[in-house]
Amino acid sequence: MSQSPQVYRQDQALRTSNAPVTPLRYVFLLLDQFSYLTFSGAIEALRLANGYGQKSYYQWDVLSETGAPVTGSNGLTLQVTGSLRPVGRCETLIVCGGDNITETATPGIVSWLRRNARKGARYGGMSTGGFVLAKAGMLTGAKATLHWEYHDAFREMFPQIELLDTIYFLEGKRFTCAGCAASMDMMLRLIADDYGQELARYVSDLMVYTSPRSCGHGQRMSVQARCGIRHPKLTHSLELMSEQLEDPLSTPCIAKAVGLSTRQLERLFRKYLNTTPGSYYTSLRLERARALLLQTEMSVTEVGLATGFKSRTHFTRRYRQQFGIAPTYENGLPPG
């Protein structure tokens, strides 16, 4: 890939200049139950960059809301360097989330983010960090991404924000990232933006990350790859089901849309998935329902309607059959 003249000059300057570098500062806010893989991939990229040419390109602070150690989603506890502090205009603020996002996005954190966003600092969210940015109004009118597991909950809570299925997305001074391994891809992009491709390539080699992905790369494998299916009409029917969970399509409608008879579609499901179209579709809707119950504050009735169950009794019965527990007991939610 050819470089722009500006990036090429940056790379040349890194290789030839003996002048000292003024380090850029990153500020990481760790939420309780944060993703360890996401955070370590991001901060290690900055650490490795500091080995290039025996210069220090980055400095960082790692904060928690109170300054107390933070426990990650893997149960390990991490010491931080301080509590919430003002973030300067020339600093980059990154919110690193994980599980229990509705509980960890506290009013204090939301207010702190709003205050610092008004100063003009570059900011972003990794994993579920985008939830907190959205709650603080910092993604209004923007596109965003976050880990695919939380897409359903995010769309229900913030329908006005266009959610992407890419591994990361940058727009002006705002960025969001799906987290996990994608945090390395995003940090390599930020390093390239900060200092040029030469430094980003150096870090990539040290990470033994030989093929960094671009921001347009999708988060998950295709339906064909996940299910091991190579039949295009069956794949199309699975995609239709995934896209239409709130208002489910009938099996005859799906069959007509993909150019098959109902019986032909049923045979394909039995042959490749060992189930019926109706059973597969119901399982998809129940999986989404469980994600909404665990990740949002929606009532059981609201979740049932959002996943195409018009009767609360029917929803409860099918949910118990699938998961062995009534939806009213998931995550301690009230029975409303």
Disulfide bonds with the S-S distance in Angstrom:
none
